[in-house]
C-alpha cells in the first residue's frame, strides 16, 4: 500500500512537471514571437550593419527583416498548438526557430536574438516525449499539398498578373522581371519598382497577399488538425460493445450507447466508452460501462487516448456516485439537470394523490381510448402507423430527430423493441412510446415519446399511468422519465458559477427546447430527482464543449433546424 502511494505521488509529480514544461514552452514561444516582430522594426546597429554589408547584399537584409516578422507571427500561431502538445507544432516550432536565428543574423548580426532562438529550439527539442498529440494524417498530407500548391499558384498568379497588367504600373514588366517582382513582394518590406498607377493595380497587389495568406493559413490549419473519425465503428466493435453493455449496463443511457452514431474505446480491463467527436471535443455518453474495479484506470486510459488524438474528453450525464472518480482523474464537473425516477411501489391511483390520474383514465376509458403494450417484432403495418405519428410530431415541433443521448425513429430499432401505443376510439394510434430496459438494473425507461397533432386532453397522462402499471406487474422497481435539462441547477449559494449562469440562460434556451414544460409534466408523477453532471477537463474549453453537445444532439443540423423555425 505504501509503495502504491509513493508510485502515485511520483506519477503525479511527473505529470505536473510535464504539464508545466509544456505550458512554459508555449509561453516562451509567444515571447519569442513578440521579440521577432519588435526586432524586425528596430534599426540595426551601424557597426554591425556595415560589417554585414560586406558579405550580404541589401536585398537579403531587407528580406531577412520580413522573414523575421513572418517567423514571429508563425511562432505566435504555433504557441497555441504547443499548449495542446501537438507533435506537428513541436516540429514546426523548432524549424521556425532555426530559420528565425538565421534571419536575425542576416538582418543585422543580432546574435543576441539568434542565441535565444537556438536555446529555445534546443529546450523544445529536449521535451519531445511531452508532445504526443497527433494531427489528422490525411489532413497533414492535404495541408502539405495545399502549402506547395499555394506557393506555386501565388507565384504564377503574381507573375502572369504583372506581365499582363503592366499598364496599371509605372514599370513595364517582361516575364522574368514580373517573376522577380513577385518574389520581391515576399522577400522585402519595400519594393521600389512596384508603383501602381490605377486603382485596379493597387487591388491586384493586395490580392496577391490575400490569396497567399488565405491559402497558407488553410494549409497550416490542416497540418495541426485533430484526428478525425472518418469510419464508423466496425461490426466487431459493435458486437463487443453490446456484450459489455448487456453484462454491465445499468443506466437509462446504456441502450443509447449502442446507436450507430457512436465510436468506441475499450480499456485493458474491458470497460467500454461510447463517444462522438465534434471538433476537438470527445463526448462520452454517460459513465464508463464495465467492471467497477476498472473504472478509475479506464478513465485515465480514455483520457490518454484523447490526448494522443488532440481531443478534449468530456462525460455527459454522469451519476453523482462516480464524481469522486472524475475528481481523482483531473476532471471538473457541474450539474446539467435532474433525472426523474418514479418509485413504482409507491405510485398509486388511490386516494387524493391519484385523483387527477384516476379521473383522466376513467374519462378516456369511457371514450374508448386504450393503451396496448406490444412485444417485438412489430408488424410492418404498425411500424408505418407509428412512423406517420412520429413525422407528424416532428412537423408539429418544427424539429428534427435528436441524437447522442436519445434514440431516433429507425425502423430496425423501433421494430425490435417493446412499444406502448394509445389507440383512440376509432382504433387509430394517437400516441406511442418505446420502452427500454436497463440490462443489469431492475428499471425501465422510455426513449421516443411521440403523439399526433390532435389528441384528446389527458392522452399522455393515460399513456404514462398505464406504463407504470405495466412495469409494476412485470416486476420492475423503478421507472425513469429521463433527464429534465437545467432543472435544480444554480439554486444553492455554493453551486458553481457555471450552474448559476445556466440558470439565468434557461429562459432564453427555452425558445429552442421546452425545458420548463417538460419538467412540469414529469413533476406530476411525483418522481425523485437525481442530479446528473457534465465532467470536463478545463473551464476554458466549455464553449467548445457546449458547441459539441449541440452538434451531437442535433446531428450537426442545429442551424438548419433553427432556420426552418
C-alpha positions as CSV (number, residue, x, y, z in Angstrom):
1,X,0.0,0.0,0.0
2,X,2.9,2.3,0.9
3,X,4.6,1.5,-2.4
4,X,1.4,2.2,-4.4
5,X,1.0,5.6,-2.7
6,X,4.6,6.5,-3.4
7,X,4.2,5.5,-7.0
8,X,1.0,7.6,-7.4
9,X,2.8,10.6,-6.0
10,X,5.8,10.0,-8.3
11,X,3.4,9.7,-11.3
12,X,1.6,12.9,-10.2
13,X,4.9,14.7,-9.9
14,X,6.0,13.7,-13.5
15,X,2.6,14.7,-14.8
16,X,2.7,18.2,-13.3
17,X,6.3,18.6,-14.3
18,X,5.5,17.7,-17.9
19,X,2.4,20.0,-17.9
20,X,4.4,22.9,-16.5
21,X,7.2,22.4,-19.1
22,X,4.7,22.3,-22.0
23,X,2.9,25.4,-20.9
24,X,6.2,27.2,-20.2
25,X,7.3,26.2,-23.7
26,X,4.2,27.7,-25.2
27,X,4.6,31.0,-23.3
28,X,8.3,31.3,-24.2
29,X,7.3,30.7,-27.9
30,X,4.9,33.6,-27.6
31,X,7.6,35.8,-26.1
32,X,10.0,34.8,-28.9
33,X,7.4,35.7,-31.5
34,X,6.9,39.1,-30.0
35,X,10.7,39.6,-29.9
36,X,10.9,38.8,-33.6
37,X,8.2,41.3,-34.6
38,X,9.7,44.1,-32.4
39,X,13.3,43.3,-33.5
40,X,12.4,43.5,-37.2
41,X,11.1,47.0,-36.8
42,X,14.2,48.2,-34.9
43,X,17.2,49.7,-36.8
44,X,20.3,47.6,-36.8
45,X,23.5,48.8,-35.1
46,X,25.5,50.8,-37.7
47,X,28.8,49.0,-37.0
48,X,27.1,45.6,-37.4
49,X,25.3,46.7,-40.5
50,X,28.4,47.9,-42.2
51,X,30.1,44.6,-41.4
52,X,27.1,42.7,-42.7
53,X,27.0,44.7,-46.0
54,X,30.5,43.4,-46.8
55,X,29.2,39.8,-47.1
56,X,25.4,40.2,-47.8
57,X,23.5,42.2,-50.4
58,X,21.0,44.8,-49.3
59,X,18.1,42.8,-50.7
60,X,19.0,39.9,-48.4
61,X,19.0,42.2,-45.4
62,X,15.6,43.5,-46.3
63,X,14.3,40.0,-47.0
64,X,15.6,38.8,-43.6
65,X,13.6,41.5,-41.8
66,X,10.4,40.3,-43.5
67,X,11.4,36.7,-42.7
68,X,11.9,37.6,-39.1
69,X,8.4,39.2,-38.9
70,X,6.8,36.1,-40.6
71,X,8.7,33.8,-38.2
72,X,7.4,35.9,-35.3
73,X,3.7,35.5,-36.5
74,X,4.3,31.8,-37.1
75,X,5.6,31.3,-33.6
76,X,2.5,33.1,-32.1
77,X,0.2,30.8,-34.1
78,X,2.2,27.7,-33.1
79,X,2.2,28.5,-29.4
80,X,-1.5,27.5,-29.0
81,X,-0.8,24.2,-30.6
82,X,2.3,23.6,-28.4
83,X,-0.1,24.2,-25.4
84,X,-2.1,21.3,-26.9
85,X,1.0,19.1,-27.1
86,X,0.8,18.8,-30.9
87,X,3.6,16.8,-32.5
88,X,3.4,18.8,-35.7
89,X,3.6,22.0,-33.8
90,X,6.7,20.8,-31.9
91,X,8.5,20.0,-35.2
92,X,7.4,23.2,-37.0
93,X,8.4,25.4,-34.0
94,X,11.9,24.0,-34.0
95,X,12.2,24.6,-37.7
96,X,10.8,28.2,-37.4
97,X,13.2,28.9,-34.5
98,X,16.2,27.8,-36.5
99,X,15.1,29.9,-39.5
100,X,14.5,32.7,-37.1
101,X,18.0,32.5,-35.8
102,X,19.4,32.8,-39.3
103,X,17.1,35.7,-40.1
104,X,18.3,37.6,-37.0
105,X,21.9,37.2,-38.1
106,X,21.2,38.2,-41.7
107,X,19.2,41.3,-40.9
108,X,21.7,42.9,-38.6
109,X,24.0,40.4,-36.9
110,X,21.6,40.3,-34.0
111,X,23.4,37.4,-32.3
112,X,21.5,38.0,-29.0
113,X,18.1,37.2,-30.5
114,X,19.6,34.4,-32.6
115,X,21.1,32.8,-29.5
116,X,17.8,33.0,-27.7
117,X,16.1,31.3,-30.6
118,X,18.7,28.5,-30.7
119,X,18.5,27.9,-27.0
120,X,14.7,27.8,-27.1
121,X,14.8,25.3,-30.0
122,X,17.2,23.1,-28.0
123,X,14.9,23.3,-25.0
124,X,11.8,22.4,-27.0
125,X,13.7,19.5,-28.7
126,X,14.5,18.1,-25.2
127,X,10.8,18.0,-24.4
128,X,9.9,15.7,-27.3
129,X,8.2,13.0,-25.2
130,X,5.7,15.5,-23.9
131,X,4.4,16.4,-27.3
132,X,2.3,13.4,-28.2
133,X,-0.9,14.8,-29.7
134,X,-1.2,13.6,-33.2
135,X,-2.6,15.5,-36.2
136,X,-5.0,14.0,-38.6
137,X,-2.7,12.2,-41.1
138,X,-4.9,12.7,-44.2
139,X,-5.3,16.4,-43.3
140,X,-1.5,16.7,-42.9
141,X,-1.0,15.3,-46.3
142,X,-3.6,17.6,-47.7
143,X,-2.0,20.5,-45.8
144,X,1.4,19.9,-47.4
145,X,-0.2,19.7,-50.8
146,X,-2.0,22.9,-50.2
147,X,1.1,24.7,-49.0
148,X,3.1,23.6,-52.1
149,X,0.2,24.4,-54.4
150,X,-0.4,27.8,-52.7
151,X,3.3,28.8,-53.2
152,X,3.2,27.8,-56.9
153,X,-0.2,29.3,-57.6
154,X,0.7,32.6,-55.9
155,X,4.0,32.8,-57.8
156,X,2.2,32.0,-61.1
157,X,-0.7,34.4,-60.3
158,X,1.7,37.3,-59.5
159,X,4.0,36.7,-62.4
160,X,1.2,36.5,-65.0
161,X,-0.6,39.4,-63.4
162,X,2.3,41.8,-63.6
163,X,3.2,40.6,-67.1
164,X,-0.4,41.0,-68.5
165,X,-1.4,44.1,-66.4
166,X,1.8,46.1,-66.6
167,X,-0.2,49.1,-68.0
168,X,-1.5,49.6,-64.4
169,X,2.0,50.1,-63.1
170,X,4.8,52.7,-63.9
171,X,7.2,49.9,-64.7
172,X,6.9,47.8,-67.9
173,X,7.2,44.1,-66.8
174,X,8.6,41.4,-69.1
175,X,8.1,37.8,-67.9
176,X,11.4,37.5,-65.9
177,X,11.0,40.9,-64.3
178,X,7.4,40.0,-63.4
179,X,8.7,36.8,-61.7
180,X,11.4,38.8,-59.9
181,X,8.8,41.4,-58.7
182,X,6.5,38.7,-57.3
183,X,9.4,37.1,-55.4
184,X,10.4,40.6,-54.1
185,X,7.0,41.1,-52.6
186,X,7.7,38.2,-50.3
187,X,11.3,38.9,-49.5
188,X,11.4,42.6,-48.9
189,X,9.5,45.2,-46.9
190,X,9.8,47.8,-49.7
191,X,9.7,47.1,-53.4
192,X,10.6,50.4,-55.2
193,X,9.8,49.0,-58.6
194,X,6.2,48.4,-57.7
195,X,4.2,51.6,-58.3
196,X,0.6,51.1,-59.3
197,X,-0.9,54.0,-61.3
198,X,-4.6,52.8,-61.2
199,X,-7.0,51.6,-58.5
200,X,-7.1,48.2,-60.2
201,X,-3.3,47.9,-59.9
202,X,-3.4,48.6,-56.2
203,X,-6.2,46.0,-55.9
204,X,-4.1,43.4,-57.8
205,X,-1.1,43.9,-55.5
206,X,-3.3,43.5,-52.4
207,X,-5.0,40.4,-53.9
208,X,-1.6,38.6,-54.1
209,X,-1.1,38.9,-50.3
210,X,-4.8,38.0,-49.7
211,X,-4.5,34.8,-51.8
212,X,-1.2,33.8,-50.3
213,X,-2.4,34.5,-46.7
214,X,-5.7,32.6,-47.1
215,X,-4.1,29.5,-48.7
216,X,-1.2,29.4,-46.4
217,X,-3.5,29.8,-43.3
218,X,-5.6,26.9,-44.6
219,X,-2.5,24.7,-45.2
220,X,-1.2,25.5,-41.7
221,X,-4.6,24.6,-40.1
222,X,-4.6,21.3,-41.9
223,X,-1.2,20.5,-40.5
224,X,-2.3,20.8,-36.9
225,X,-5.9,19.5,-37.3
226,X,-7.1,17.0,-34.6
227,X,-7.6,13.4,-35.6
228,X,-10.9,12.9,-37.4
229,X,-13.3,9.9,-37.1
230,X,-13.9,9.0,-40.7
231,X,-15.1,5.5,-40.4
232,X,-18.0,4.2,-38.2
233,X,-17.3,1.5,-35.6
234,X,-16.8,-1.9,-37.1
235,X,-19.2,-4.8,-36.7
236,X,-16.7,-6.4,-34.4
237,X,-16.5,-3.3,-32.2
238,X,-20.3,-3.0,-32.0
239,X,-20.6,-6.7,-31.1
240,X,-18.1,-6.2,-28.3
241,X,-19.8,-3.1,-27.1
242,X,-23.2,-4.8,-26.9
243,X,-21.7,-7.7,-24.9
244,X,-20.2,-5.3,-22.4
245,X,-23.5,-3.3,-22.1
246,X,-25.5,-6.4,-21.6
247,X,-23.2,-7.6,-18.9
248,X,-22.6,-4.3,-17.1
249,X,-25.2,-1.7,-18.3
250,X,-27.4,-0.3,-15.6
251,X,-28.5,3.2,-16.6
252,X,-31.1,4.7,-18.8
253,X,-28.3,5.7,-21.2
254,X,-26.9,2.2,-21.7
255,X,-29.1,1.3,-24.7
256,X,-28.2,4.7,-26.3
257,X,-24.5,3.8,-26.4
258,X,-25.3,1.2,-29.0
259,X,-26.6,3.5,-31.7
260,X,-24.5,3.9,-34.9
261,X,-23.6,7.5,-34.2
262,X,-21.1,6.3,-31.5
263,X,-17.5,5.3,-31.7
264,X,-16.0,3.0,-29.0
265,X,-12.9,2.9,-26.8
266,X,-12.2,-0.3,-24.8
267,X,-9.9,-0.3,-21.8
268,X,-7.5,-3.0,-20.9
269,X,-9.9,-4.1,-18.2
270,X,-12.8,-4.5,-20.7
271,X,-14.6,-1.2,-19.9
272,X,-16.4,0.5,-22.8
273,X,-16.7,4.2,-23.6
274,X,-19.2,5.3,-26.2
275,X,-18.3,8.7,-27.6
276,X,-18.6,11.1,-30.5
277,X,-16.1,13.6,-31.7
278,X,-17.2,17.1,-32.6
279,X,-14.4,19.5,-33.4
280,X,-11.7,18.9,-30.7
281,X,-14.2,17.5,-28.1
282,X,-14.7,13.8,-27.5
283,X,-18.1,13.5,-25.8
284,X,-18.5,10.3,-23.9
285,X,-22.1,9.3,-23.2
286,X,-22.7,8.6,-19.5
287,X,-20.2,6.9,-17.2
288,X,-17.8,4.1,-18.4
289,X,-19.6,0.8,-18.7
290,X,-17.6,-2.2,-17.3
291,X,-16.3,-3.8,-14.2
292,X,-16.5,-1.4,-11.2
293,X,-12.9,-2.1,-10.2
294,X,-11.6,-0.9,-13.6
295,X,-13.5,2.4,-13.5
296,X,-10.6,4.7,-12.4
297,X,-8.0,3.1,-14.6
298,X,-10.3,3.1,-17.6
299,X,-11.0,6.8,-17.3
300,X,-7.2,7.5,-17.2
301,X,-6.8,5.3,-20.3
302,X,-9.5,7.1,-22.2
303,X,-8.1,10.5,-21.1
304,X,-4.7,9.4,-22.5
305,X,-6.3,8.1,-25.7
306,X,-8.0,11.5,-26.2
307,X,-4.7,13.4,-25.5
308,X,-2.9,11.4,-28.2
309,X,-5.6,12.3,-30.7
310,X,-5.7,16.0,-29.7
311,X,-9.2,15.7,-28.3
312,X,-10.6,17.2,-25.1
313,X,-12.5,14.5,-23.2
314,X,-15.9,15.2,-21.6
315,X,-18.5,13.0,-20.0
316,X,-22.2,13.8,-20.4
317,X,-24.9,12.8,-17.8
318,X,-22.6,11.3,-15.2
319,X,-24.0,9.9,-11.9
320,X,-23.2,11.5,-8.6
321,X,-21.8,8.3,-7.2
322,X,-19.0,8.5,-9.8
323,X,-18.0,12.1,-9.2
324,X,-15.1,11.1,-6.9
325,X,-13.5,9.1,-9.8
326,X,-13.7,12.1,-12.1
327,X,-12.2,14.4,-9.5
328,X,-9.3,12.0,-8.8
329,X,-8.6,11.8,-12.5
330,X,-8.4,15.5,-13.0
331,X,-11.9,16.4,-14.2
332,X,-14.2,19.2,-13.1
333,X,-17.9,18.9,-13.1
334,X,-21.2,20.7,-12.7
335,X,-24.9,19.7,-12.7
336,X,-26.8,19.9,-16.0
337,X,-30.2,18.8,-14.7
338,X,-32.0,16.0,-12.9
339,X,-33.3,12.6,-13.9
340,X,-36.9,11.9,-12.9
341,X,-37.3,8.4,-11.4
342,X,-40.6,7.0,-10.3
343,X,-40.7,4.5,-7.5
344,X,-43.3,2.0,-8.8
345,X,-44.0,0.6,-5.4
346,X,-45.1,4.0,-4.1
347,X,-47.0,5.1,-7.2
348,X,-50.8,4.6,-6.9
349,X,-54.1,5.9,-8.4
350,X,-55.7,5.6,-5.0
351,X,-56.5,8.4,-2.6
352,X,-56.1,12.1,-3.0
353,X,-52.6,11.8,-4.7
354,X,-54.0,9.7,-7.6
355,X,-57.3,11.6,-8.0
356,X,-56.2,13.6,-11.1
357,X,-54.9,10.5,-12.9
358,X,-57.9,8.4,-11.8
359,X,-60.2,10.9,-13.4
360,X,-58.3,11.0,-16.6
361,X,-58.1,7.3,-17.1
362,X,-61.8,6.9,-16.2
363,X,-62.9,9.7,-18.7
364,X,-60.7,8.4,-21.6
365,X,-61.7,4.9,-20.9
366,X,-65.4,5.8,-21.3
367,X,-64.5,7.5,-24.6
368,X,-63.0,4.3,-25.9
369,X,-59.3,5.1,-25.5
370,X,-57.0,2.3,-24.5
371,X,-53.3,1.6,-24.1
372,X,-51.6,-1.5,-25.5
373,X,-48.0,-2.7,-24.8
374,X,-46.9,-4.6,-27.9
375,X,-44.0,-7.1,-27.8
376,X,-41.4,-7.2,-30.7
377,X,-41.1,-7.7,-33.5
378,X,-43.7,-5.1,-34.7
379,X,-45.6,-5.6,-37.8
380,X,-44.9,-3.6,-40.9
381,X,-48.4,-2.0,-40.7
382,X,-47.9,-0.9,-37.1
383,X,-44.4,0.4,-37.9
384,X,-45.8,2.5,-40.7
385,X,-48.6,3.9,-38.5
386,X,-46.0,4.8,-35.8
387,X,-43.8,6.5,-38.4
388,X,-46.7,8.6,-39.5
389,X,-47.3,9.8,-35.9
390,X,-43.6,10.4,-35.4
391,X,-43.4,12.5,-38.6
392,X,-46.5,14.5,-37.6
393,X,-44.9,15.2,-34.2
394,X,-41.6,16.3,-35.7
395,X,-43.5,18.6,-38.1
396,X,-45.6,20.0,-35.2
397,X,-42.5,20.8,-33.2
398,X,-40.6,22.2,-36.2
399,X,-37.7,20.0,-35.2
400,X,-35.6,17.1,-36.4
401,X,-34.6,13.9,-34.8
402,X,-32.4,14.3,-31.7
403,X,-29.4,12.0,-31.3
404,X,-26.5,11.2,-29.0
405,X,-28.3,10.7,-25.6
406,X,-31.6,9.9,-27.3
407,X,-32.7,7.4,-30.0
408,X,-34.4,8.4,-33.2
409,X,-37.0,6.7,-35.3
410,X,-35.1,3.9,-37.0
411,X,-37.2,1.0,-38.4
412,X,-34.8,-1.6,-37.0
413,X,-34.7,0.0,-33.6
414,X,-38.4,0.5,-33.2
415,X,-39.4,-2.9,-34.7
416,X,-37.3,-4.9,-32.3
417,X,-38.4,-3.2,-29.0
418,X,-41.5,-3.0,-26.9
419,X,-43.8,-0.2,-27.7
420,X,-46.8,1.3,-25.8
421,X,-49.5,2.8,-28.0
422,X,-52.6,4.8,-27.2
423,X,-55.4,3.9,-29.5
424,X,-58.4,6.3,-29.9
425,X,-62.0,5.1,-30.0
426,X,-61.8,4.6,-33.8
427,X,-58.6,2.4,-33.5
428,X,-56.0,4.9,-34.8
429,X,-52.7,5.4,-32.9
430,X,-52.8,8.8,-31.2
431,X,-49.6,8.5,-29.2
432,X,-46.8,6.0,-28.5
433,X,-43.6,5.5,-26.6
434,X,-40.9,2.8,-26.9
435,X,-39.8,1.0,-23.8
436,X,-36.2,0.5,-22.9
437,X,-34.9,-1.8,-20.2
438,X,-31.6,-1.1,-18.4
439,X,-30.0,-4.6,-18.5
440,X,-28.4,-5.2,-15.0
441,X,-30.7,-2.7,-13.2
442,X,-34.3,-3.5,-12.5
443,X,-35.5,-0.3,-14.0
444,X,-37.3,0.6,-17.2
445,X,-37.3,3.8,-19.2
446,X,-38.7,5.5,-22.3
447,X,-36.9,6.8,-25.3
448,X,-39.1,8.0,-28.2
449,X,-42.3,9.7,-27.0
450,X,-44.5,10.9,-29.9
451,X,-48.1,12.0,-30.4
452,X,-50.4,13.1,-33.1
453,X,-51.3,16.8,-33.5
454,X,-54.9,16.3,-32.5
455,X,-55.4,14.2,-29.4
456,X,-57.8,14.0,-26.5
457,X,-56.7,16.0,-23.5
458,X,-55.0,13.7,-21.0
459,X,-53.8,11.2,-23.6
460,X,-50.2,11.4,-22.5
461,X,-51.2,11.1,-18.8
462,X,-53.1,7.9,-19.7
463,X,-50.0,6.6,-21.5
464,X,-47.7,7.0,-18.6
465,X,-50.1,5.8,-15.9
466,X,-50.7,2.7,-18.0
467,X,-47.0,2.2,-18.4
468,X,-46.3,2.4,-14.7
469,X,-49.0,-0.2,-14.1
470,X,-47.5,-2.5,-16.8
471,X,-44.0,-2.1,-15.4
472,X,-45.1,-2.8,-11.8
473,X,-46.8,-6.0,-13.0
474,X,-43.6,-7.0,-14.8
475,X,-41.7,-6.7,-11.5
476,X,-39.7,-3.6,-12.2
477,X,-38.7,-1.5,-9.2
478,X,-38.4,2.0,-10.8
479,X,-39.4,3.8,-14.0
480,X,-37.0,6.5,-15.4
481,X,-38.7,9.5,-17.1
482,X,-35.3,10.7,-18.4
483,X,-33.3,13.9,-17.9
484,X,-35.0,17.2,-17.1
485,X,-32.4,19.5,-18.5
486,X,-31.3,22.6,-16.4
487,X,-33.6,21.7,-13.5
488,X,-32.3,22.0,-10.0
489,X,-29.2,23.9,-11.0
490,X,-27.8,27.1,-9.6
491,X,-30.3,27.2,-6.8
492,X,-27.9,27.0,-3.9
493,X,-25.4,29.7,-2.9
494,X,-22.5,27.3,-3.1
495,X,-23.4,26.0,-6.6
496,X,-20.7,26.5,-9.2
497,X,-20.8,29.8,-11.1
498,X,-21.4,28.0,-14.4
499,X,-24.6,26.5,-13.0
500,X,-25.9,30.0,-12.0
501,X,-25.1,31.2,-15.4
502,X,-27.0,28.3,-17.0
503,X,-30.0,29.0,-14.7
504,X,-30.1,32.7,-15.9
505,X,-29.9,31.5,-19.5
506,X,-32.6,28.8,-19.2
507,X,-35.4,31.2,-20.1
508,X,-33.7,32.1,-23.3
509,X,-32.8,28.5,-24.1
510,X,-36.5,27.6,-23.7
511,X,-37.1,29.1,-27.2
512,X,-35.3,26.1,-28.6
513,X,-36.4,23.4,-26.2
514,X,-39.3,23.5,-23.7
515,X,-37.3,22.7,-20.5
516,X,-39.8,24.0,-18.1
517,X,-42.9,22.5,-19.7
518,X,-41.2,19.0,-19.8
519,X,-40.1,19.3,-16.2
520,X,-43.6,20.3,-15.1
521,X,-45.1,17.3,-16.9
522,X,-42.7,14.9,-15.2
523,X,-43.3,16.5,-11.8
524,X,-46.9,15.5,-11.9
525,X,-45.9,11.9,-11.3
526,X,-44.0,12.8,-8.1
527,X,-40.7,11.2,-9.0
528,X,-37.5,11.5,-7.0
529,X,-35.0,13.8,-8.7
530,X,-31.4,12.6,-9.1
531,X,-28.8,15.1,-10.3
532,X,-26.7,14.4,-13.5
533,X,-23.4,16.1,-14.3
534,X,-21.1,17.1,-17.0
535,X,-17.5,16.2,-16.3
536,X,-14.9,18.2,-18.3
537,X,-11.2,18.9,-18.2
538,X,-10.7,22.7,-18.5
539,X,-13.0,25.7,-17.9
540,X,-11.6,27.4,-21.0
541,X,-12.9,24.5,-23.1
542,X,-16.6,24.9,-22.0
543,X,-17.6,27.0,-25.1
544,X,-16.2,24.2,-27.3
545,X,-17.9,21.5,-25.2
546,X,-21.3,23.4,-25.5
547,X,-21.0,23.6,-29.2
548,X,-20.0,19.9,-29.4
549,X,-23.1,19.0,-27.4
550,X,-25.4,21.0,-29.6
551,X,-23.8,19.4,-32.7
552,X,-24.0,15.8,-31.2
553,X,-27.7,16.1,-30.2
554,X,-28.8,17.8,-33.4
555,X,-26.7,15.5,-35.7
556,X,-25.0,18.7,-36.9
557,X,-28.3,20.0,-38.1
558,X,-28.9,22.6,-35.4
559,X,-28.5,25.7,-37.6
560,X,-30.8,24.2,-40.3
561,X,-33.4,23.3,-37.8
562,X,-33.3,26.8,-36.3
563,X,-33.6,28.5,-39.7
564,X,-36.7,26.3,-40.5
565,X,-38.4,27.8,-37.5
